[in-house]
Amino acid sequence: MSAPGSPTTRRPRLRLEILGRNVLVCIVIGFGVAIVANLGRGFPPPFQQVALSVLVSLLIYSIAQILIHLLWPWIVLWEGGRKFGLLAGIFFVAGISGYLLVVTGEVLALGDPVDFPWRTLLYPLLVMGGGIALVVGLLIYTFDYLRDRLAASVARVKEVEFAERELHLARGLQSRLLPPSEIEGDGYRIAARNLPARVVAGDFYDVFPLADGTLGLVVADVAGKGMAAALIMASVKAILPFLAAERSPEQALRELNRRLAAELSPREFVALAYARYDPADGALEFTNAGLPDPYLLSLSGPARPVECPGPRLPLGMRREVEYQSRKIVLAPGDRLLFLTDGLPEAPGKGGEPLGYTALAELIDPGNSPSLSDPAAWLDGLLEQVRAATSVDLEDDWTVLLLERLRG
C-alpha cells in the first residue's frame, strides 16, 4: 500500500505528518492481517506473525513510494483514469514485491526452498498481498488527493476574500478622492453621484476652484473597469487641476491629451468633459472629449443637449487633437447636467440600450417635479433610469448637476 504525493506537476515530497500517518496505517493494517490470519490458531496471534505482517506492510509502503518517485515524470503527464490506473499498477506491484521479498526471506531462512509449496501457498499469498496493497493504496491516494484539492480550494477562497477586501479598501480610498456629493457656494449648487458597476469605478467627477474665482468641473469615463481604470482615473484627476490653472478648457484638454497619448496603451483612453464656470455672471465654457452632450435644464422650456464644436475624440487615442470650446450663459435657476454614457447605454428590459431619446424624456423637467433640490432631483433621475433598465449595472454611472442660484 502507498500514499502518493500531492497531485501536482512537481515531484511529491513527504511531509513528516503524512509520513507518520501512513506508517501508522501500515502498522495497523499489518496487525489486522496478522489477527485475521491467526483466527484459527487462537487469540492473540503469535508475536512473530504480527511482526512479520507489520514488516510486510512497511516494505510494501516503501516500495510504492520509491516507484512513485521514480515514475513521477510520467505520472504527471497522465490525467483522470490513466493516472488512476498507473497508480493502481504501482500499488499492485508493490504489494506483490513486498510479500515476495518477505516470503523468499522466510524460505531461505528455513534452508530448503525446493520443498516450499510455491504454487499452493505463494501464488495466492502474492495475489492477496497485491490486492490488499491495491485497495488500501487507492484509498489513501484518494484521501490525499481530496485533501490537497480541499486545501487548494481553501487557499483560492482566501485569495478571493483577500482580493475582495483589497477592492473594497480601494473603493473607500477612491470615494475619498472624490469631492463631496453635494456642494454649495456663492451663486451655485452642485450635486453629483458616482455608481460603480464593479467595486472600483473607472468613472469619476471633480470640482475644484481656480485662481481667478471660477470653478472647474470635470466628469470622466476611463476605458475599462476595475483597478487599471481606477489608477488611470487617479492620475487624470491629479494632473488636470494643474493643467487647468492657467489654460482655457480647450487648451487644458489638448495638453492633457498629449500626455495621456504618450503614457497610455492603444486600448486605454479617457472620455472627459471639462467646464469652467464663473458664479459671478453664470458664464460657462466647456470642452467635450468623447462624453455625451450635457443637458441644459431650464424652467422656460424642455431639456436640450448642448453640443460642443470640433473633434470629440477621447483623450489618449491620438497625440494631436484640436479640441474646441463652447460658451453658454446660465440664467438664474438654470441647470446643466453632465453624465457618462453608462446611463443611455444601460440595457433595458428587452436587452436593448435605453437610448438618448428615452433618457432625454426622463431628464425633462416636466417629468421631474422635484426641481427645488438638485440632489433629490438627481436621485429621482437615477431611480427612473434604474426602473427602465436592468437591475445590475453593466457600466459605471456618473452624473453631475450644476445649478445657478437666483440672486
Buried (B, 14 or more C-beta within 10 A) or exposed (E): BBBBBBBEEEBBEBEEEBEEBBBEBBBEBBBBBBBEBBEEEEEEBEEEBBEBBBBBBBBBBBBBBEBBBEBBEEBBEEEEEEBBEBBBBBBBBBBBBBBBBBBEEEBEEEEEEEEBEEEEEBEEBBBBBBBBBBBBBBBBBEEBBEEBEEEEEEEEEEEEEEEEEEBEEBBEEBEEBBBEBBBEEEBBBBBBBBBBBBBBBBBBBBBBEBEEEBBBBBBBBBBBBBBBBBBBBBBBBEBBBEBBEEBBBBBBBBBBBBBBBEEBEEEBBBBBBBBBBBBEEBBBBBBBBBBBBBBBBBEEEBBBEBEBEBEBBBBBBEEEBEBBBBEBEBEEBBBBBBBBBBBBBBBEEEEEBBEBEBBBBBBBBEBBEBBEBBBEBBBBBBEBBBEBBEEEBEBBBBBBBBBBBEE
